[in-house]
Amino acid sequence: MAPLLSSLFALLGAVLLAGCGEVAPPPETVKLGLNLELTGDVQAVGASSRQAAELFAEQVNARGGVALASGSLPLELVIQDNGANAIQSAGIAQHLVSRDNVVAMVGPNSSDGASAAARIAEGLKCVMISPWSTSVGTTMDEASGIPMRYVFRSCFTDLAQARGLARFARETLGAGTAAVMHEADNKEAAAQAGLFAETFTAGGGRMVAMETYESTQADFSAPLARIGAAAPEVLFLPAYYSEIPPIAAEARRQGLTATLLGNDGWASPDLLRVGGTAVEGAYFGNHFSARSETAETRKFVADYSAKFGSPPDDVAGLTYDACGLLVAALEKSGKNEREAVREALAQLAGYPGVTGTFRFSPGAGDPAKTMAILQIRDGQVVWVKDAGL
């Protein structure tokens, strides 16, 4: 058994024995636990999450707190740093539930940390929402392959966005033919490529090329030449922003006229800085756009920018929505209780978030929601529309 799994199972066993003893007095606040990457490799992600949650709590408390059947209670955030470490994430989840007595948790964001913490949340029967983990396995029980009851996310999954991007290419761009190119050893990219092709074909389109490349590959001329010979109208590239500039530059050098289409991995200022004119006109999907025209998003962007001096990113938007979903569930149930939160959250439909409109189906922790479609236009990223998934 892998050391990580052994540690997690040992921790979960200890957790399930915890909690016995005297009955605690009624809480004087509604406690939300935040399990965030405040240090480590992705500390900018944790910083965005923390700021968004603090803004949300400030706004809830300014309006009088969380409205429950017994009266309103202040919203209290219990914030812990997981160091972007999976085992530490699991330990913090256990501490937040067993020691801090939170009613629900937000985070971790990274998929490794979220998957580890999810097992603890499920064992302790405490709702956890990951804002940013798109890995399909985050909300699934590994042994049974069915969704966990207490683990949710506020972002869409990798596979959901592939379907949405295929529909956008077919229905909005009007593309009749498409090609895909992805890293051969990246399982998530391969899964996105396959589902994009399946959805595009089901919508009446035709796939004319499916190409791969190696992670160490620097010369993309051969696969792009084969794609160019097939003359697709759209080229889907499910990859990280760092991989796109050399691919786009070679595609333009060869004279490919296909519209480039990407996933949320494109969302970085470095894409514009390095990609330059080669990525001009390309589209990509993301969880959030500060330029979205919905009333909820405009207010959030204005409030966040006024408080922190810069516009929010996708992690901030997703965290703000995760907190909003939990408070909406609390107020719908009228109870400051973990099981009541889970039941209400699982049945939420039509929640107007800043990253889209949410609906959870009973028995599933992945939301049905919208995706922001963005375009690189005149050297800037502009919002095009919010597309259904």
NUMAR-771328 format. One record per atom (N, C-alpha, C): x negated, y, z negated. Coordinates in steps of 0.1 Angstrom, whole numbers, padded with zeros to 4 digits, always signed. Layout:
% residues N
XYZ
...
***
This chain:
% residues 389
-0009-0012+0000
+0000+0000+0000
-0009+0012+0000
-0006+0022+0008
-0014+0034+0009
-0014+0042-0004
-0026+0048-0008
-0027+0055-0021
-0016+0066-0022
-0012+0073-0012
-0002+0083-0013
+0011+0077-0017
+0015+0066-0010
+0028+0060-0014
+0028+0054-0028
+0016+0048-0032
+0015+0042-0045
+0017+0053-0056
+0011+0065-0053
+0013+0076-0063
+0027+0081-0063
+0033+0082-0052
+0047+0087-0051
+0057+0077-0058
+0055+0064-0056
+0064+0054-0062
+0062+0054-0077
+0049+0055-0082
+0047+0056-0096
+0053+0068-0102
+0052+0080-0095
+0058+0092-0100
+0073+0091-0100
+0079+0085-0090
+0093+0084-0089
+0098+0075-0101
+0091+0064-0104
+0095+0055-0115
+0095+0063-0128
+0085+0071-0130
+0084+0079-0142
+0096+0089-0143
+0099+0094-0131
+0109+0104-0131
+0123+0098-0134
+0126+0086-0129
+0139+0080-0132
+0141+0077-0146
+0130+0076-0154
+0131+0073-0168
+0133+0086-0176
+0130+0097-0170
+0131+0110-0177
+0145+0114-0178
+0147+0124-0186
+0160+0130-0187
+0169+0125-0198
+0165+0115-0206
+0173+0110-0217
+0171+0118-0229
+0180+0119-0238
+0179+0127-0250
+0191+0135-0252
+0189+0146-0259
+0200+0155-0263
+0206+0162-0251
+0219+0165-0252
+0225+0173-0242
+0221+0187-0242
+0217+0193-0231
+0212+0207-0231
+0224+0216-0232
+0222+0228-0238
+0233+0238-0239
+0236+0243-0225
+0248+0249-0224
+0252+0254-0210
+0242+0265-0206
+0238+0264-0193
+0228+0274-0188
+0234+0288-0187
+0224+0297-0189
+0228+0311-0189
+0225+0318-0175
+0218+0310-0167
+0215+0315-0153
+0217+0303-0143
+0218+0306-0131
+0218+0296-0120
+0203+0295-0116
+0197+0284-0118
+0183+0282-0115
+0180+0275-0102
+0174+0282-0092
+0169+0276-0080
+0154+0274-0081
+0149+0262-0078
+0135+0259-0078
+0129+0262-0064
+0118+0268-0063
+0111+0270-0051
+0098+0263-0051
+0096+0253-0042
+0084+0244-0041
+0077+0249-0028
+0067+0258-0030
+0062+0266-0019
+0047+0264-0017
+0042+0267-0005
+0028+0266-0001
+0021+0280-0004
+0019+0284-0016
+0014+0297-0019
-0001+0298-0018
-0008+0286-0018
-0022+0285-0015
-0024+0273-0006
-0036+0272-0001
-0038+0261+0009
-0038+0265+0023
-0037+0256+0032
-0038+0258+0047
-0028+0267+0053
-0016+0267+0047
-0005+0275+0053
+0001+0284+0043
-0007+0291+0036
-0002+0300+0025
+0006+0312+0030
+0004+0316+0043
+0012+0326+0049
+0027+0322+0050
+0029+0309+0052
+0042+0303+0052
+0049+0304+0039
+0041+0301+0028
+0046+0302+0015
+0049+0316+0011
+0041+0325+0015
+0043+0340+0012
+0056+0345+0018
+0059+0341+0030
+0071+0345+0037
+0083+0339+0030
+0082+0327+0026
+0093+0320+0019
+0096+0327+0006
+0085+0330-0002
+0087+0337-0015
+0094+0350-0013
+0089+0358-0004
+0095+0371-0002
+0109+0371+0001
+0113+0362+0010
+0127+0361+0015
+0136+0357+0003
+0131+0347-0005
+0139+0342-0016
+0140+0353-0027
+0130+0361-0029
+0131+0372-0039
+0140+0383-0034
+0140+0386-0021
+0150+0395-0016
+0164+0390-0018
+0166+0377-0015
+0180+0372-0016
+0185+0372-0030
+0176+0368-0040
+0180+0368-0054
+0183+0382-0059
+0175+0392-0055
+0177+0406-0058
+0191+0410-0053
+0195+0407-0041
+0207+0411-0035
+0219+0404-0042
+0218+0391-0045
+0229+0384-0052
+0231+0390-0066
+0220+0393-0073
+0222+0398-0087
+0227+0412-0087
+0224+0420-0076
+0229+0434-0075
+0244+0434-0073
+0249+0423-0067
+0264+0423-0065
+0271+0416-0077
+0263+0412-0087
+0269+0407-0099
+0266+0392-0102
+0258+0386-0094
+0254+0372-0096
+0262+0362-0088
+0260+0349-0092
+0267+0339-0085
+0281+0337-0091
+0291+0338-0083
+0305+0337-0088
+0309+0323-0089
+0311+0319-0102
+0315+0305-0105
+0329+0306-0112
+0335+0294-0113
+0349+0294-0119
+0349+0299-0133
+0338+0297-0141
+0337+0301-0155
+0332+0316-0156
+0329+0322-0145
+0324+0336-0145
+0311+0336-0138
+0306+0348-0135
+0294+0350-0127
+0281+0348-0136
+0271+0342-0130
+0258+0340-0136
+0247+0346-0128
+0236+0352-0134
+0225+0357-0126
+0218+0345-0119
+0212+0348-0108
+0204+0339-0100
+0190+0340-0104
+0184+0329-0109
+0170+0329-0114
+0162+0320-0104
+0150+0325-0100
+0141+0317-0092
+0130+0311-0100
+0128+0298-0099
+0116+0292-0106
+0107+0288-0095
+0096+0296-0093
+0087+0294-0082
+0074+0287-0086
+0071+0276-0078
+0059+0269-0081
+0050+0267-0068
+0037+0267-0069
+0028+0265-0058
+0024+0251-0056
+0027+0245-0044
+0023+0231-0042
+0010+0230-0034
+0003+0241-0031
-0010+0240-0025
-0010+0234-0011
+0001+0232-0005
+0003+0225+0008
-0002+0211+0007
+0000+0205-0005
-0004+0191-0007
+0008+0182-0010
+0008+0171-0004
+0020+0162-0005
+0022+0157-0019
+0012+0152-0025
+0013+0147-0039
+0017+0158-0049
+0011+0169-0047
+0014+0181-0056
+0029+0185-0053
+0033+0185-0041
+0047+0188-0038
+0057+0179-0045
+0054+0166-0045
+0062+0156-0052
+0062+0159-0067
+0051+0162-0073
+0050+0165-0087
+0057+0177-0091
+0057+0187-0083
+0064+0199-0086
+0079+0197-0085
+0084+0189-0075
+0098+0186-0074
+0103+0179-0087
+0095+0170-0092
+0098+0163-0104
+0099+0173-0116
+0089+0182-0117
+0089+0191-0128
+0100+0201-0127
+0104+0206-0115
+0115+0215-0114
+0128+0209-0118
+0130+0197-0115
+0143+0190-0119
+0143+0186-0134
+0132+0179-0138
+0132+0173-0151
+0129+0183-0162
+0120+0192-0160
+0116+0202-0170
+0123+0215-0169
+0124+0220-0157
+0129+0234-0155
+0144+0234-0153
+0150+0222-0151
+0165+0220-0150
+0171+0229-0140
+0165+0229-0128
+0170+0237-0117
+0183+0229-0111
+0192+0237-0106
+0204+0231-0100
+0202+0226-0086
+0192+0232-0079
+0188+0228-0065
+0174+0233-0062
+0168+0228-0051
+0155+0233-0048
+0154+0237-0033
+0145+0247-0031
+0142+0251-0017
+0127+0248-0015
+0124+0242-0003
+0110+0238-0001
+0108+0224-0005
+0096+0219-0001
+0085+0225+0006
+0089+0228+0021
+0080+0235+0027
+0081+0239+0041
+0074+0229+0051
+0062+0225+0047
+0054+0216+0056
+0060+0202+0056
+0060+0195+0067
+0067+0183+0068
+0061+0172+0058
+0048+0172+0056
+0042+0162+0047
+0047+0164+0033
+0046+0177+0029
+0051+0180+0015
+0066+0178+0014
+0073+0182+0024
+0088+0180+0023
+0092+0166+0022
+0085+0157+0030
+0088+0143+0030
+0085+0137+0016
+0074+0141+0010
+0070+0136-0003
+0080+0141-0014
+0083+0153-0014
+0093+0159-0024
+0107+0154-0022
+0110+0150-0010
+0124+0145-0007
+0127+0132-0014
+0117+0124-0015
+0119+0111-0022
+0122+0113-0037
+0115+0123-0043
+0118+0127-0057
+0132+0133-0058
+0135+0142-0050
+0148+0148-0050
+0159+0138-0049
+0157+0128-0040
+0168+0118-0038
+0169+0109-0050
+0157+0106-0056
+0158+0097-0068
+0164+0104-0080
+0162+0117-0081
+0167+0125-0092
+0181+0130-0089
+0186+0128-0077
+0200+0133-0073
+0201+0148-0075
+0191+0155-0069
+0191+0170-0070
+0189+0175-0055
+0198+0184-0051
+0197+0188-0037
+0184+0196-0034
+0178+0193-0023
+0166+0199-0018
+0168+0204-0004
+0165+0216-0001
+0166+0221+0013
+0152+0225+0018
+0147+0219+0028
+0134+0224+0034
+0138+0234+0045
+0132+0246+0044
+0135+0256+0054
+0128+0253+0067
+0116+0247+0068
+0108+0248+0080
+0104+0234+0085
+0107+0223+0078
+0102+0210+0082
+0111+0205+0093
+0106+0204+0105
+0114+0199+0117
+0113+0184+0119
+0104+0178+0112
+0102+0163+0114
+0115+0156+0111
+0119+0147+0120
+0131+0140+0119
+0132+0132+0106
+0120+0126+0102
+0119+0118+0090
+0121+0125+0077
+0121+0138+0076
+0122+0145+0063
+0135+0142+0056
+0146+0141+0063
+0159+0138+0057
+0164+0124+0058
+0155+0115+0062
+0159+0101+0064
+0152+0092+0054
+0159+0082+0049
+0154+0072+0041
+0145+0062+0050
+0133+0061+0046
+0123+0053+0055
+0127+0038+0055
+0132+0033+0045
+0135+0018+0044
+0148+0015+0052
+0158+0023+0050
+0171+0020+0057
+0173+0027+0070
+0166+0038+0072
+0168+0046+0084
+0181+0054+0085
+0187+0055+0073
+0199+0064+0072
+0196+0076+0065
+0204+0087+0067
+0202+0100+0060
+0202+0099+0045
+0193+0106+0038
+0194+0107+0024
+0206+0116+0020
+0211+0114+0008
+0223+0121+0004
+0220+0135-0001
+0208+0137-0007
+0205+0150-0014
+0195+0159-0007
+0190+0155+0005
+0180+0162+0012
+0185+0168+0025
+0183+0181+0026
+0189+0189+0037
+0177+0197+0043
+0180+0204+0054
+0171+0214+0060
+0179+0226+0065
+0173+0237+0066
+0180+0249+0073
+0175+0251+0087
+0164+0244+0091
+0159+0245+0105
+0166+0234+0113
+0164+0235+0126
+0168+0224+0135
+0157+0214+0136
+0160+0203+0141
+0149+0192+0142
+0142+0194+0156
+0131+0187+0157
+0124+0186+0170
+0132+0181+0181
+0140+0171+0178
+0148+0165+0189
+0160+0174+0192
+0166+0181+0183
+0177+0190+0185
+0173+0201+0195
+0161+0206+0192
+0157+0218+0201
+0154+0213+0215
+0149+0201+0217
+0147+0195+0230
+0160+0195+0238
+0170+0190+0232
+0184+0190+0238
+0188+0204+0242
+0187+0213+0232
+0191+0227+0235
+0183+0234+0246
+0170+0231+0247
+0162+0237+0257
+0166+0231+0271
+0169+0218+0271
+0173+0212+0284
+0186+0218+0289
+0195+0220+0280
+0208+0226+0284
+0206+0241+0288
+0197+0248+0282
+0194+0262+0286
+0189+0262+0300
+0179+0253+0303
+0173+0253+0316
+0183+0250+0327
+0192+0240+0323
+0202+0236+0333
+0213+0246+0335
+0219+0251+0324
+0231+0259+0324
+0229+0274+0325
+0219+0279+0318
+0216+0293+0319
+0207+0297+0330
+0195+0290+0331
+0186+0293+0341
+0191+0287+0355
+0200+0278+0355
+0205+0272+0367
+0195+0263+0374
+0185+0258+0367
+0175+0249+0373
+0181+0236+0377
+0177+0232+0390
+0182+0219+0394
+0171+0208+0393
+0159+0212+0392
+0148+0203+0391
+0138+0207+0379
+0132+0198+0373
+0123+0201+0361
+0112+0191+0361
+0101+0195+0354
+0090+0186+0351
+0086+0188+0336
+0079+0178+0331
+0075+0179+0317
+0060+0175+0317
+0053+0182+0308
+0039+0178+0306
+0036+0180+0291
+0030+0169+0284
+0028+0169+0270
+0015+0161+0266
+0011+0163+0254
-0001+0156+0249
+0003+0141+0248
-0005+0132+0253
-0002+0118+0253
-0001+0112+0239
-0009+0116+0230
-0009+0109+0217
-0001+0116+0206
+0007+0126+0210
+0015+0134+0201
+0029+0128+0202
+0033+0120+0191
+0046+0113+0192
+0058+0122+0192
+0057+0133+0184
+0068+0143+0184
+0070+0149+0198
+0059+0153+0204
+0059+0159+0217
+0065+0149+0227
+0061+0137+0226
+0066+0127+0236
+0081+0125+0234
+0085+0125+0221
+0099+0123+0219
+0107+0135+0224
+0102+0147+0222
+0109+0159+0228
+0109+0158+0243
+0098+0154+0249
+0098+0153+0264
+0108+0143+0269
+0109+0132+0262
+0119+0122+0267
+0133+0126+0265
+0136+0133+0254
+0150+0137+0252
+0153+0149+0261
+0144+0158+0264
+0146+0169+0273
+0150+0163+0287
+0142+0153+0291
+0145+0147+0304
+0158+0140+0305
+0162+0133+0294
+0174+0126+0293
+0186+0136+0294
+0185+0147+0286
+0196+0157+0286
+0197+0165+0299
+0185+0168+0305
+0185+0176+0317
+0192+0167+0328
+0189+0155+0329
+0194+0146+0339
+0209+0144+0337
+0213+0142+0324
+0227+0140+0321
+0236+0152+0325
+0229+0164+0325
+0236+0176+0329
+0236+0179+0344
+0232+0169+0351
+0232+0170+0366
+0219+0174+0372
+0209+0176+0364
+0195+0180+0370
+0187+0168+0374
+0176+0171+0379
+0167+0160+0384
+0153+0162+0379
+0147+0152+0372
+0133+0153+0368
+0124+0148+0379
+0115+0157+0383
+0106+0154+0394
+0092+0150+0390
+0088+0152+0378
+0075+0148+0373
+0074+0147+0358
+0067+0137+0353
+0064+0136+0339
+0050+0133+0337
+0042+0143+0332
+0027+0141+0331
+0023+0143+0316
+0011+0137+0313
+0005+0138+0300
-0009+0143+0301
-0015+0147+0290
-0029+0150+0289
-0034+0146+0276
-0047+0145+0274
-0054+0141+0262
-0056+0153+0253
-0057+0151+0240
-0059+0162+0231
-0072+0169+0233
-0082+0162+0238
-0095+0168+0240
-0097+0174+0254
-0087+0173+0262
-0087+0176+0276
-0089+0191+0278
-0098+0195+0287
-0100+0210+0290
-0096+0213+0304
-0096+0203+0313
-0093+0205+0327
-0079+0200+0330
-0070+0208+0333
-0056+0204+0335
-0052+0204+0350
-0062+0205+0359
-0059+0207+0373
-0052+0195+0379
-0056+0183+0376
-0051+0171+0382
-0036+0169+0379
-0032+0169+0366
-0017+0167+0363
-0009+0179+0368
-0015+0191+0368
-0007+0203+0373
-0006+0202+0388
-0016+0197+0395
-0015+0195+0410
-0004+0186+0413
-0002+0175+0406
+0008+0165+0408
+0022+0172+0406
+0023+0180+0395
+0035+0187+0392
+0038+0197+0403
+0028+0204+0407
+0030+0214+0418
+0035+0208+0431
+0030+0196+0434
+0035+0189+0446
+0049+0185+0445
+0054+0183+0433
+0068+0180+0431
+0077+0192+0431
+0071+0204+0430
+0078+0217+0431
+0090+0218+0422
+0088+0217+0409
+0100+0218+0399
+0103+0233+0398
+0116+0236+0394
+0120+0249+0391
+0116+0253+0377
+0115+0243+0368
+0112+0245+0354
+0101+0235+0350
+0091+0240+0342
+0081+0231+0336
+0082+0232+0321
+0086+0221+0314
+0088+0221+0299
+0074+0217+0293
+0069+0225+0284
+0056+0222+0277
+0059+0222+0262
+0062+0210+0256
+0064+0209+0242
+0050+0208+0235
+0044+0219+0231
+0031+0220+0226
+0029+0232+0217
+0018+0232+0210
+0015+0243+0201
+0009+0255+0210
+0011+0267+0204
+0007+0279+0212
-0008+0279+0216
-0017+0272+0209
-0031+0272+0212
-0034+0264+0225
-0025+0255+0228
-0026+0246+0240
-0021+0253+0253
-0013+0263+0251
-0005+0268+0263
-0014+0277+0272
-0022+0286+0267
-0029+0295+0276
-0037+0289+0287
-0045+0279+0284
-0053+0273+0296
-0044+0265+0305
-0033+0259+0300
-0024+0252+0309
-0017+0262+0318
-0012+0273+0312
-0005+0283+0320
-0014+0290+0330
-0026+0293+0326
-0036+0299+0335
-0039+0290+0347
-0041+0277+0345
-0043+0268+0356
-0031+0267+0365
-0019+0266+0359
-0007+0265+0367
-0006+0277+0376
-0008+0289+0371
-0007+0301+0379
-0018+0301+0390
-0030+0296+0386
-0041+0296+0396
-0038+0287+0408
-0030+0276+0405
-0026+0267+0415
-0014+0272+0423
-0008+0283+0419
+0003+0288+0426
+0017+0283+0422
+0017+0276+0410
+0030+0270+0406
+0040+0282+0403
+0052+0281+0408
+0062+0291+0406
+0072+0287+0395
+0071+0275+0390
+0080+0270+0380
+0081+0280+0368
+0093+0281+0363
+0095+0289+0350
+0090+0280+0339
+0080+0285+0331
+0075+0278+0319
+0085+0279+0308
+0087+0267+0301
+0096+0266+0290
+0090+0259+0278
+0090+0265+0266
+0084+0259+0255
+0093+0257+0243
+0087+0251+0232
+0094+0249+0220
+0090+0259+0209
+0093+0256+0197
+0090+0265+0186
+0075+0266+0183
+0068+0256+0188
+0053+0256+0186
+0046+0267+0193
+0054+0274+0202
+0048+0286+0209
+0048+0298+0201
+0055+0298+0190
+0058+0311+0182
+0046+0316+0175
+0037+0323+0182
+0026+0329+0175
+0021+0341+0184
+0017+0352+0177
+0012+0364+0184
+0000+0360+0193
-0007+0350+0189
-0019+0346+0197
-0015+0341+0211
-0003+0336+0213
+0001+0332+0226
+0000+0343+0236
+0005+0355+0232
+0004+0367+0240
-0010+0372+0242
-0017+0372+0231
-0031+0378+0231
-0040+0370+0240
-0039+0356+0240
-0048+0348+0248
-0041+0345+0261
-0028+0342+0261
-0022+0338+0274
-0021+0349+0284
-0019+0362+0280
-0019+0373+0289
-0008+0371+0300
-0011+0375+0312
-0002+0375+0323
+0003+0361+0327
-0005+0351+0323
-0002+0337+0327
+0011+0332+0321
+0014+0338+0309
+0027+0333+0302
+0038+0343+0304
+0036+0353+0312
+0046+0363+0315
+0058+0356+0321
+0070+0359+0316
+0082+0354+0322
+0087+0340+0316
+0078+0334+0308
+0081+0322+0301
+0092+0323+0291
+0099+0312+0288
+0109+0312+0277
+0105+0302+0267
+0109+0304+0255
+0107+0293+0245
+0117+0295+0234
+0120+0284+0227
+0130+0284+0216
+0123+0286+0203
+0130+0292+0193
+0125+0294+0180
+0137+0294+0170
+0134+0293+0158
+0144+0292+0147
+0151+0306+0145
+0143+0317+0148
+0148+0330+0144
+0141+0340+0153
+0148+0351+0155
+0143+0363+0162
+0147+0375+0154
+0137+0384+0150
+0140+0396+0144
+0148+0406+0153
+0148+0402+0166
+0155+0411+0176
+0169+0406+0179
+0173+0396+0172
+0187+0391+0174
+0197+0401+0171
+0208+0401+0179
+0218+0412+0178
+0229+0409+0168
+0229+0398+0161
+0240+0395+0152
+0239+0404+0140
+0251+0407+0134
+0252+0416+0123
+0244+0411+0111
+0244+0398+0109
+0237+0392+0097
+0222+0394+0099
+0217+0391+0111
+0203+0392+0113
+0198+0407+0113
+0206+0416+0119
+0202+0430+0118
+0201+0435+0104
+0210+0432+0095
+0210+0436+0081
+0198+0430+0074
+0196+0417+0076
+0184+0410+0070
+0171+0416+0074
+0169+0419+0087
+0157+0425+0092
+0155+0439+0086
+0165+0447+0085
+0164+0460+0079
+0161+0459+0065
+0167+0451+0057
+0165+0450+0043
+0151+0444+0040
+0147+0434+0047
+0134+0428+0045
+0123+0438+0049
+0124+0444+0060
+0114+0454+0064
+0113+0466+0055
+0124+0470+0049
+0123+0481+0040
+0116+0477+0027
+0118+0464+0022
+0112+0460+0010
+0098+0456+0011
+0094+0450+0022
+0080+0445+0024
+0072+0452+0034
+0077+0461+0041
+0069+0469+0051
+0066+0463+0064
+0072+0451+0067
+0070+0444+0080
+0082+0436+0082
+0085+0433+0095
+0097+0425+0098
+0095+0410+0094
+0106+0403+0091
+0105+0389+0087
+0101+0380+0099
+0095+0368+0096
+0093+0358+0106
+0103+0347+0104
+0101+0336+0112
+0111+0326+0112
+0112+0319+0098
+0100+0317+0091
+0101+0311+0078
+0109+0319+0068
+0107+0332+0069
+0115+0341+0060
+0130+0339+0063
+0133+0339+0075
+0148+0338+0079
+0153+0325+0074
+0146+0314+0076
+0151+0301+0073
+0152+0299+0058
+0142+0305+0050
+0143+0305+0035
+0155+0313+0030
+0157+0324+0036
+0168+0333+0032
+0181+0325+0034
+0182+0318+0045
+0194+0310+0048
+0195+0298+0039
+0184+0291+0035
+0184+0280+0026
+0190+0285+0013
+0186+0296+0008
+0191+0302-0005
+0206+0305-0003
+0209+0311+0008
+0223+0314+0011
+0232+0302+0011
+0228+0292+0017
+0236+0279+0018
+0238+0274+0004
+0228+0274-0004
+0229+0269-0018
+0239+0277-0026
+0238+0290-0025
+0247+0299-0033
+0261+0297-0027
+0263+0296-0014
+0276+0294-0009
+0282+0281-0014
+0274+0270-0015
+0279+0258-0020
+0282+0259-0035
+0274+0266-0042
+0277+0268-0057
+0291+0275-0058
+0293+0286-0051
+0305+0293-0052
+0317+0286-0047
+0315+0278-0037
+0326+0270-0031
+0330+0259-0042
+0321+0253-0048
+0324+0243-0059
+0329+0250-0072
+0324+0262-0074
+0327+0269-0087
+0320+0263-0099
+0310+0254-0097
+0303+0248-0108
+0288+0249-0106
+0281+0251-0117
+0266+0251-0117
+0261+0237-0120
+0265+0228-0112
+0261+0214-0114
+0256+0208-0101
+0246+0199-0102
+0239+0194-0090
+0248+0186-0081
+0256+0177-0086
+0265+0169-0078
+0275+0178-0071
+0280+0188-0078
+0290+0197-0072
+0284+0204-0060
+0272+0208-0062
+0264+0216-0051
+0263+0206-0039
+0259+0194-0041
+0257+0185-0030
+0270+0183-0022
+0281+0180-0029
+0294+0178-0023
+0298+0190-0015
+0297+0202-0020
+0301+0214-0013
+0292+0217-0001
+0279+0215-0003
+0270+0218+0008
+0272+0208+0020
+0275+0196+0017
+0277+0186+0028
+0289+0189+0036
+0298+0197+0031
+0310+0200+0038
+0311+0214+0043
+0300+0222+0041
+0300+0236+0046
+0301+0236+0061
+0309+0245+0066
+0311+0247+0081
+0313+0261+0084
+0306+0266+0094
+0307+0280+0098
+0300+0290+0089
+0290+0286+0082
+0282+0295+0074
+0274+0305+0083
+0276+0318+0082
+0270+0327+0091
+0256+0331+0086
+0246+0324+0089
+0232+0327+0085
+0225+0337+0094
+0213+0341+0090
+0205+0350+0098
+0198+0342+0109
+0197+0329+0108
+0190+0321+0118
+0201+0313+0126
+0213+0316+0125
+0224+0309+0132
+0236+0306+0124
+0246+0300+0130
+0258+0296+0123
+0256+0281+0119
+0258+0278+0106
+0256+0264+0101
+0268+0256+0100
+0267+0243+0102
+0277+0233+0099
+0270+0220+0095
+0273+0215+0083
+0268+0202+0079
+0279+0192+0080
+0276+0180+0086
+0286+0170+0087
+0284+0161+0075
+0295+0156+0068
+0293+0147+0057
+0284+0135+0060
+0274+0133+0051
+0265+0122+0053
+0253+0126+0061
+0251+0138+0065
+0239+0142+0073
+0233+0155+0067
+0220+0156+0066
+0214+0168+0060
+0208+0177+0071
+0210+0174+0084
+0205+0182+0094
+0217+0191+0100
+0215+0204+0100
+0226+0212+0104
+0229+0213+0119
+0241+0214+0123
+0244+0218+0136
+0244+0233+0136
+0236+0239+0145
+0234+0253+0144
+0229+0258+0158
+0226+0271+0159
+0221+0277+0171
+0206+0279+0171
+0200+0281+0182
+0186+0283+0184
+0184+0296+0191
+0174+0304+0187
+0171+0317+0194
+0163+0313+0206
+0167+0318+0218
+0159+0317+0230
+0152+0330+0233
+0139+0330+0234
+0131+0341+0235
+0124+0341+0249
+0120+0353+0254
+0113+0354+0267
+0101+0363+0265
+0090+0360+0272
+0079+0369+0272
+0081+0378+0284
+0083+0391+0281
+0086+0401+0292
+0078+0413+0289
+0071+0417+0300
+0062+0429+0299
+0053+0429+0287
+0048+0417+0284
+0038+0415+0273
+0044+0415+0259
+0057+0414+0259
+0064+0414+0246
+0073+0402+0245
+0076+0397+0233
+0086+0387+0231
+0100+0393+0229
+0109+0390+0237
+0123+0396+0236
+0133+0385+0234
+0143+0388+0226
+0154+0379+0224
+0163+0379+0236
+0167+0367+0240
+0176+0365+0252
+0190+0361+0247
+0191+0351+0239
+0204+0347+0235
+0202+0337+0223
+0213+0334+0216
+0214+0323+0207
+0221+0312+0213
+0214+0300+0215
+0220+0289+0223
+0224+0278+0213
+0235+0271+0216
+0239+0260+0209
+0230+0248+0210
+0230+0239+0200
+0221+0227+0201
+0230+0215+0202
***
